[in-house]
Amino acid sequence: MSARIGFLSGRLVGLWPWVALLLVLVPAVWHVVDFPEDIDEEFPKVVRPTFCRRPPPAYRLAEPGDTIDRVAIYLAAGAVVLAAIGWGRSRTLGRGSGLWPTALLLALAAAWHAATPGPTFDGWHGLGWRAIGDPSAPIGVRLTLAAAAIGVTVLVAGSIGWQRERLGEYLAWGRARGVLGLLGASLVLVLLRQVEIPGVEPAGYWPRWAYLAGVLALDLALIRALPPWPAGWAARGALAAGGALAWFTLVVGGIALTWYHRPIARLRAVVPGRIFISAMPTYRGLAIAHQRHRFKTIINLFPENTPLRSPHYPDELRFAREHGIRYVLTPHTALQSDAFLDLTLALAQDPNAWPILVHCHGCVDRSPAWMGIYRFVVEGRPLEEVMREIEQHRGYRPKASVTLLYNRVLPPRAPQRYAQDPTAQRLKRCAEGTVDPFYAQYRKELEAARREARSSITGPRSLDTCAAASDTPRDK
């Protein structure tokens, strides 16, 4: 009886890597079934429906370089370190190199793939393996990547060929240790990363999860295959510390390479080659993005002349001056908001202003909302499609203030289509019972400007403001 219990417990212990792989499915499934239903505390009475087929956070996770790809970098860096330790320990113990060089090369290739996410949102070719076949990539980049791919393939084949007489022994040992099955699962899952499932949303979501699980399976296989660690605690500690330092270095390098693919946070094309949106750029990030897109106009949707100004604002202004880029900053007054919005939409249709970078601070509220206005007013897209795109980009339902904004600014700019669009009518119903605070702010500023104009004979700025502003905003 005790022998049987020991056998079963041994079998259960041997299954732990597969349990770890199955646990990856828990967050993957959770994010495609858990629809957020929280209330916007700023406007709690505004109903915020979901327009996407799947929960918006799943679309954000599916983005190149987001959380799934970041975790894949961590795991791939771990595979590189494990393979290097295995190779070193195998040689130290007098077992030769075995297949550890092969494992190290494959882990390095996996790490490069994880750190070069694609496709990029701004149309840049990227530095991933797929750029080899991208005609938009410079020939030097394509040749370098092709040479690297060929080199890895030749070295892997050579490493296996060098050990061909012992392959049968390695296969039998791997099967007995449960390594072979994990390597097979890793191969299948990594290959699934290269295949998109037609019609399944979010695009790229399940292939990215497959790749993450494939790299995890490789990690688990390498852990099982590791030779014994040194006997002394000091030697073990030194090896662990060296491995941790190497892992950290690889992760930092991988994240830096990912950042180079998207040097401005949340950067994406609204109209390829013409209009882009992003978060607040740094000087360095803007320099890299400008080298790729040659911006002629930058529109900042955040009122920087307030205490909440971005610390990167002075650098951005300096970059715009140095490169002759027209810089348009949003006013911090409600009186000028209509004119500013009309100006941005006019610039978006002016070939002399292209390419345009439109940004705020985080590219989760103002910039996506502006993109939606452009889609509806200029491109004539249905509002339901607009709301889906915002949800997918934001990774969450739009704030209630976006519903109020659209109810205010869309009717006067596309009255006929707004009246006929069913989603527009739905948004009006969603905001019933909520007063848009913009109107009170508008009236307050207008009255203040009029008082200033009456009390000053030489007040050109106040007089101009009063002359330009009507008693009510444009939509009334």
C-alpha positions in Angstrom: 0.0 0.0 0.0 2.8 2.4 0.9 4.6 1.6 -2.3 1.4 2.4 -4.3 1.0 5.7 -2.5 4.6 6.6 -3.1 4.2 5.8 -6.8 1.1 8.0 -7.1 2.7 10.9 -5.2 5.7 10.6 -7.5 3.4 10.8 -10.5 1.7 13.8 -9.1 5.0 15.5 -8.4 6.0 14.8 -12.0 2.9 16.6 -13.3 3.6 20.0 -11.6 5.0 21.5 -14.8 1.8 20.7 -16.7 -0.3 22.2 -13.9 1.8 25.4 -14.2 1.1 25.5 -17.9 -2.7 25.0 -17.3 -2.7 27.8 -14.8 -1.6 30.2 -17.6 -5.1 29.6 -19.0 -6.8 31.1 -15.9 -5.9 34.8 -16.6 -6.2 34.2 -20.4 -9.8 33.0 -20.1 -10.7 35.4 -17.4 -9.8 38.5 -19.4 -12.1 37.5 -22.3 -15.1 36.8 -20.2 -15.0 39.4 -17.4 -16.7 42.6 -18.6 -16.1 45.6 -16.4 -19.2 47.1 -14.9 -17.8 49.8 -12.6 -19.3 53.3 -12.3 -17.5 56.5 -13.2 -17.5 58.3 -9.9 -17.2 61.7 -11.6 -20.6 61.2 -13.3 -22.2 58.2 -11.6 -25.5 58.5 -13.4 -24.0 58.2 -16.9 -24.4 54.7 -18.3 -21.3 53.3 -19.9 -22.2 50.4 -22.2 -19.5 48.1 -23.7 -19.4 48.2 -27.5 -16.7 45.5 -28.1 -17.5 41.8 -28.5 -15.0 41.1 -25.7 -14.0 43.0 -22.6 -11.9 46.0 -23.5 -8.9 45.0 -21.2 -8.4 42.0 -23.4 -7.7 44.2 -26.4 -5.2 46.2 -24.5 -3.4 43.0 -23.4 -3.3 41.9 -27.1 -1.3 44.9 -28.1 2.3 44.4 -29.2 4.6 45.1 -26.3 1.9 45.1 -23.7 1.7 42.9 -20.6 1.7 39.5 -22.3 4.8 40.4 -24.4 6.4 41.8 -21.3 5.9 38.6 -19.3 7.3 36.7 -22.3 10.5 38.8 -22.1 10.8 37.8 -18.4 10.3 34.1 -19.2 12.6 34.1 -22.3 15.4 35.8 -20.2 14.9 33.0 -17.7 15.3 30.4 -20.4 18.6 32.0 -21.5 20.0 32.0 -18.0 18.9 28.4 -17.3 20.4 27.2 -20.6 23.7 29.0 -19.8 23.8 27.6 -16.3 23.0 24.1 -17.6 25.8 24.3 -20.1 28.3 25.5 -17.5 27.3 22.9 -14.9 27.4 20.1 -17.5 30.9 21.0 -18.5 32.0 21.4 -14.9 30.7 17.9 -14.1 32.6 16.4 -17.0 29.5 15.6 -19.1 30.5 17.7 -22.0 28.2 20.4 -23.6 25.4 18.0 -24.6 22.5 19.9 -26.2 22.8 22.9 -23.9 24.3 25.1 -26.7 21.2 24.3 -28.8 19.0 25.3 -25.8 20.9 28.5 -25.4 20.6 29.5 -29.0 16.9 28.8 -29.1 16.3 30.7 -25.9 18.2 33.7 -27.3 16.1 33.6 -30.5 12.9 33.4 -28.3 14.1 36.4 -26.3 14.7 38.5 -29.4 11.2 37.6 -30.7 9.6 38.6 -27.4 11.4 41.9 -27.2 10.6 42.9 -30.8 6.8 43.0 -30.8 4.8 43.4 -34.0 3.1 44.5 -35.9 4.0 48.0 -34.8 1.1 50.5 -34.4 2.7 53.3 -36.3 3.6 51.3 -39.4 7.4 51.1 -38.6 8.9 47.8 -39.9 10.4 46.9 -36.6 13.4 44.6 -35.9 11.7 41.3 -35.4 12.2 38.2 -37.4 9.2 39.1 -39.6 11.0 42.2 -40.9 13.1 39.8 -43.1 10.2 39.6 -45.5 9.0 43.2 -45.0 9.7 45.2 -48.2 9.4 48.5 -46.2 12.4 47.6 -44.0 15.8 48.8 -45.2 17.8 46.2 -47.0 20.5 46.4 -44.4 18.1 45.5 -41.6 16.6 42.6 -43.6 20.0 41.2 -44.5 21.3 41.5 -40.9 18.2 39.7 -39.5 18.4 37.1 -42.3 22.1 36.4 -41.5 21.3 36.1 -37.8 18.4 33.7 -38.5 20.7 31.6 -40.8 23.4 31.7 -38.2 21.2 30.4 -35.4 19.8 27.7 -37.7 23.3 26.5 -38.7 24.6 26.6 -35.2 21.6 24.7 -33.9 21.9 22.1 -36.6 25.6 21.8 -36.0 25.2 21.4 -32.3 22.7 18.6 -32.8 24.8 17.0 -35.5 27.8 17.1 -33.2 25.9 15.0 -30.7 24.2 12.7 -33.2 25.7 9.5 -31.8 24.2 10.2 -28.4 20.8 11.5 -29.6 19.1 8.2 -28.8 20.5 8.4 -25.3 19.3 12.0 -24.9 15.9 11.2 -26.1 15.5 8.3 -23.7 16.7 10.4 -20.8 14.5 13.3 -21.8 11.4 11.0 -22.0 12.2 9.5 -18.6 12.6 13.0 -17.0 9.5 14.4 -18.6 11.6 16.9 -20.6 10.6 15.7 -24.0 6.9 16.3 -23.6 7.5 19.8 -22.4 9.8 20.6 -25.3 7.2 19.3 -27.7 4.5 21.4 -26.1 6.9 24.4 -26.3 7.4 23.9 -30.0 3.7 23.6 -30.8 2.8 26.6 -28.7 5.6 28.8 -30.2 4.5 27.8 -33.7 0.9 28.8 -32.8 2.1 32.3 -32.1 2.7 32.7 -35.8 -0.9 31.9 -36.7 -3.8 34.3 -36.3 -7.3 32.8 -35.8 -9.6 34.4 -38.4 -12.6 36.2 -36.9 -11.5 35.7 -33.3 -11.2 38.8 -31.1 -9.1 40.3 -29.9 -6.6 39.9 -32.7 -3.3 38.7 -31.5 -4.6 37.8 -28.0 -4.5 34.0 -28.2 -1.3 33.8 -30.3 0.4 35.9 -27.7 -0.8 33.8 -24.8 0.4 30.7 -26.8 3.9 32.2 -27.1 4.0 33.0 -23.4 3.0 29.4 -22.6 5.5 28.1 -25.1 8.4 30.0 -23.5 7.2 28.9 -20.1 7.2 25.3 -21.2 10.8 25.7 -22.4 11.7 27.1 -18.9 10.1 24.2 -17.2 11.9 21.7 -19.5 15.2 23.4 -18.8 14.5 23.3 -15.0 13.9 19.6 -15.2 17.0 19.0 -17.3 19.4 21.1 -15.1 22.4 19.2 -13.8 23.0 19.2 -10.0 23.9 22.5 -8.4 27.2 22.9 -6.6 27.4 21.3 -3.1 28.4 24.3 -1.0 26.0 27.1 -0.1 28.6 29.7 -1.1 28.9 28.2 -4.5 25.2 27.9 -4.9 24.7 31.5 -3.8 27.3 32.8 -6.2 25.7 30.9 -9.1 22.2 32.1 -8.1 23.4 35.7 -7.8 25.1 35.6 -11.2 22.1 34.1 -12.8 19.8 36.8 -11.2 22.1 39.5 -12.5 22.2 38.0 -16.0 18.4 37.7 -16.0 18.0 41.3 -14.9 20.4 42.5 -17.5 18.5 40.6 -20.3 15.2 41.9 -19.1 16.4 45.5 -19.1 17.8 45.1 -22.6 14.6 43.4 -23.8 12.4 46.2 -22.4 14.7 48.8 -24.0 14.4 47.1 -27.3 10.6 47.0 -27.0 10.6 50.7 -26.2 12.6 51.4 -29.3 9.7 49.8 -31.3 7.3 52.3 -29.7 9.4 55.2 -28.5 6.4 57.3 -27.6 3.9 55.6 -25.3 0.6 54.5 -26.9 1.8 55.8 -30.3 -0.4 54.6 -33.1 -1.5 55.7 -36.6 -5.0 57.1 -37.0 -4.4 57.6 -40.7 -1.1 56.0 -41.8 1.5 58.6 -42.8 -0.8 61.5 -41.9 -2.2 61.5 -38.4 -0.9 59.8 -35.3 -1.9 59.9 -31.6 0.2 59.2 -28.6 0.9 59.9 -24.9 3.2 62.8 -23.9 6.5 62.2 -25.6 9.9 62.5 -24.1 12.6 64.4 -26.0 14.4 61.2 -26.9 11.3 59.3 -27.9 10.1 62.2 -30.0 13.4 62.3 -31.8 13.2 58.7 -32.7 9.6 58.9 -33.8 10.3 62.1 -35.8 13.1 60.4 -37.6 10.7 57.8 -38.8 7.7 60.0 -39.6 8.9 63.6 -40.0 6.1 65.4 -38.2 5.2 68.8 -39.4 2.6 69.6 -36.8 2.2 68.6 -33.1 -1.2 69.2 -31.4 -1.2 69.0 -27.6 -4.7 68.4 -26.2 -3.7 68.9 -22.6 -3.8 72.5 -21.2 -0.2 72.8 -20.1 -0.6 76.3 -18.7 -2.0 74.8 -15.5 -0.4 73.2 -12.4 -0.8 69.8 -14.0 1.6 70.5 -16.9 3.8 67.7 -17.9 7.5 67.8 -17.0 8.3 66.9 -20.6 6.4 69.9 -22.0 9.5 72.3 -22.1 11.5 69.6 -23.9 8.8 69.1 -26.4 8.5 72.8 -27.1 12.3 72.9 -27.6 12.2 70.0 -30.0 9.4 71.6 -32.0 11.4 74.8 -32.3 14.6 73.1 -33.2 13.0 71.1 -36.0 10.6 73.7 -37.4 7.5 71.9 -36.3 4.2 73.8 -35.8 3.1 73.5 -32.2 -0.6 73.9 -31.4 -1.5 73.9 -27.7 -5.1 73.5 -26.4 -6.4 76.6 -24.5 -7.4 76.2 -20.9 -10.7 78.0 -21.3 -14.1 76.7 -22.3 -14.6 79.9 -24.4 -12.0 78.8 -26.9 -12.6 75.1 -26.9 -15.0 75.1 -29.9 -12.6 77.1 -32.0 -9.7 74.9 -31.0 -11.5 71.7 -31.9 -12.4 73.2 -35.3 -8.8 74.2 -35.9 -7.5 70.7 -35.1 -10.0 69.1 -37.5 -9.0 71.6 -40.2 -5.4 70.8 -39.7 -6.1 67.1 -39.8 -7.5 67.6 -43.4 -4.7 69.9 -44.5 -2.0 68.1 -46.5 0.5 70.9 -45.6 0.1 70.0 -41.9 0.8 66.3 -42.4 2.2 64.2 -40.7 0.5 65.3 -37.5 1.1 64.0 -34.0 -1.9 64.5 -31.7 -1.3 63.8 -28.0 -2.3 64.4 -24.4 -0.6 63.0 -21.4 -1.6 59.4 -21.2 -3.5 58.8 -24.5 -6.3 57.1 -22.7 -8.9 60.0 -22.6 -8.3 63.1 -24.6 -6.4 61.7 -27.6 -8.7 58.7 -28.2 -11.7 61.0 -27.8 -10.3 63.4 -30.4 -9.7 60.4 -32.7 -13.3 59.4 -32.4 -14.5 62.9 -33.3 -12.2 62.8 -36.4 -13.6 59.4 -37.4 -17.2 60.5 -37.1 -17.1 64.1 -38.4 -14.4 63.8 -41.1 -14.4 60.2 -42.1 -18.1 59.6 -41.6 -17.6 56.4 -39.6 -20.6 55.0 -37.6 -20.4 56.0 -33.9 -20.6 52.4 -32.8 -17.4 51.6 -34.7 -15.8 54.7 -33.2 -16.7 53.6 -29.6 -15.3 50.1 -30.3 -12.0 51.6 -31.5 -11.7 53.8 -28.4 -12.4 50.9 -26.1 -9.8 48.7 -27.8 -7.2 51.4 -27.8 -7.9 52.5 -24.2 -8.3 49.0 -22.8 -11.4 50.1 -21.0 -14.7 51.8 -21.6 -14.5 55.5 -22.3 -15.0 57.8 -19.3 -18.5 59.3 -18.8 -17.0 62.7 -19.8 -16.5 61.3 -23.3 -20.2 60.6 -23.6 -21.0 64.1 -22.5 -18.3 65.5 -24.9 -19.8 63.7 -27.9 -23.3 64.7 -27.0 -22.1 68.3 -27.0 -19.7 68.6 -30.0 -20.9 66.0 -32.6 -24.4 67.4 -33.3 -23.3 70.8 -34.7 -20.5 69.3 -36.7 -22.4 66.5 -38.4 -26.0 67.2 -37.6 -27.7 64.9 -40.2 -25.6 61.8 -39.5 -25.8 62.4 -35.8 -29.5 62.5 -35.9 -29.6 59.2 -37.9 -26.9 57.4 -36.0 -28.5 54.9 -33.5 -25.4 54.9 -31.2 -25.6 58.7 -31.0 -29.2 58.4 -29.7 -28.1 55.7 -27.3 -25.4 58.0 -25.9 -27.9 60.7 -25.4 -30.1 58.3 -23.4 -27.0 57.2 -21.4 -26.4 60.7 -20.2 -30.1 61.5 -19.3 -30.3 63.2 -15.9 -26.6 64.4 -15.9 -25.8 68.1 -16.6 -22.6 68.7 -18.5 -20.5 71.0 -16.3 -19.0 72.5 -19.5 -22.0 74.8 -19.9 -21.6 76.3 -16.4 -17.9 76.8 -16.9 -18.6 78.4 -20.3 -21.1 80.9 -18.9 -18.8 81.7 -15.9 -15.9 82.5 -18.2 -18.1 84.5 -20.6 -19.5 86.6 -17.8 -16.0 87.2 -16.4 -14.7 88.2 -19.8 -17.5 90.7 -20.2 -17.0 92.2 -16.8 -13.3 92.6 -17.6 -14.2 94.2 -20.9 -16.6 96.7 -19.3 -14.1 97.6 -16.6 -11.1 98.3 -18.9 -11.0 100.7 -21.8 -7.8 99.1 -23.1 -8.4 95.4 -22.7 -7.8 93.9 -26.2 -7.6 90.3 -25.0 -10.9 90.5 -23.1 -12.6 92.4 -25.9 -11.5 89.8 -28.5 -12.7 87.0 -26.3 -16.1 88.6 -25.9 -16.4 89.3 -29.6 -15.5 85.7 -30.5 -17.7 84.0 -28.0 -21.5 83.7 -28.3 -23.9 83.6 -25.3 -23.9 79.8 -25.6 -21.5 77.2 -27.0 -21.8 76.3 -30.6 -24.1 73.3 -30.1 -26.9 75.4 -28.5 
